[in-house]
Amino acid sequence: MRNTVLNYLLLPLFAGLSFSLSAAPDAAKMPSEPVPLVSQVQAPVERLNLNTADASTLQKKLNGIGKAKAEAIVAYRDTNGPFATVDELLEIRGIGSALLERNRDRLMVE
């Protein structure tokens, strides 16, 4: 009985150990220098001019901007004239600072 209990306790331990040793990376195959990640290289983001973009373009290019908010941006521009700064978007109902910061690098005003 003692051997049976030891087999049930020790066998899974040793089996798991052998699997982890065989799955460990080989030191000879490891590169000596760090390999740069692809995600570190960022493609330039196309900036969108708030004063010339139409509602469908705003909706497609900006995060968190749906049809209603895109139309509200165009309506605000038509009513108040061209945007002087990107921060003027905060005047539009439904656009808060978090939404503006999420899209700030995609927007410009000319």
C-alpha positions in Angstrom: 0.0 0.0 0.0 2.9 2.3 0.8 4.3 1.8 -2.7 1.0 2.5 -4.3 0.6 5.9 -2.4 4.1 6.9 -3.4 3.5 6.0 -7.0 0.4 8.2 -7.1 2.2 11.1 -5.5 5.6 10.9 -7.1 4.8 9.7 -10.6 2.9 12.9 -11.7 5.7 15.0 -10.1 8.4 13.3 -12.1 6.4 13.2 -15.3 5.7 16.9 -15.1 9.3 17.6 -14.4 10.4 15.7 -17.5 7.9 17.5 -19.7 9.0 20.9 -18.4 12.7 20.0 -19.0 12.0 18.9 -22.6 10.0 22.1 -23.2 12.7 24.4 -21.9 14.4 26.4 -24.7 17.9 25.3 -25.8 20.5 27.8 -24.7 22.5 27.2 -28.0 19.5 28.3 -30.1 18.8 31.5 -28.2 19.9 34.7 -30.0 22.8 36.6 -28.4 21.2 40.0 -29.1 17.6 41.0 -28.5 15.4 40.8 -31.5 13.3 43.9 -32.1 9.5 43.4 -32.1 7.5 44.3 -35.2 4.9 46.2 -33.0 7.6 48.7 -32.0 7.8 50.0 -35.6 4.8 52.3 -36.1 3.6 53.4 -39.4 2.8 57.1 -39.7 -0.8 57.8 -39.0 -2.7 59.7 -41.6 -4.0 62.9 -40.1 -7.5 64.0 -40.8 -8.3 67.7 -41.3 -11.3 68.6 -39.2 -12.2 71.5 -41.5 -12.5 69.5 -44.7 -13.5 65.9 -43.7 -17.0 64.8 -44.3 -19.2 62.8 -41.9 -18.5 59.4 -43.4 -14.7 60.0 -43.4 -14.8 61.1 -39.7 -16.8 58.0 -38.9 -14.4 55.6 -40.6 -11.1 57.1 -39.5 -11.8 58.0 -35.9 -12.2 55.6 -32.9 -15.4 55.9 -31.0 -17.1 58.3 -33.6 -20.3 56.9 -35.0 -22.7 58.3 -37.5 -24.4 60.7 -35.0 -21.2 62.2 -33.6 -19.7 62.5 -37.1 -22.8 64.4 -38.3 -22.6 66.5 -35.1 -19.0 67.5 -35.9 -20.0 68.6 -39.4 -23.1 70.5 -38.2 -21.0 72.3 -35.6 -18.5 73.3 -38.3 -21.3 74.5 -40.5 -22.8 76.5 -37.7 -19.7 78.0 -36.1 -17.3 78.1 -39.0 -14.0 76.2 -39.3 -12.3 74.8 -36.3 -9.4 76.8 -34.8 -8.0 74.0 -32.7 -8.7 70.3 -32.2 -9.8 71.1 -28.6 -12.9 72.8 -30.0 -14.3 69.3 -30.4 -15.0 69.3 -26.6 -17.8 71.8 -27.4 -19.8 69.2 -29.2 -22.2 67.2 -27.1 -21.1 63.6 -26.7 -17.4 64.2 -27.2 -15.4 64.2 -24.0 -11.8 64.5 -23.2 -11.2 60.7 -23.3 -12.6 60.5 -26.8 -10.6 63.5 -27.9 -7.3 62.1 -26.4 -7.9 58.7 -28.1 -8.1 60.5 -31.5 -5.8 63.5 -31.0 -2.9 62.0 -33.0 -5.2 61.4 -36.0 -6.6 65.0 -36.1 -5.3 68.3 -37.4 -6.7 71.7 -38.2 -5.6 73.8 -41.1 
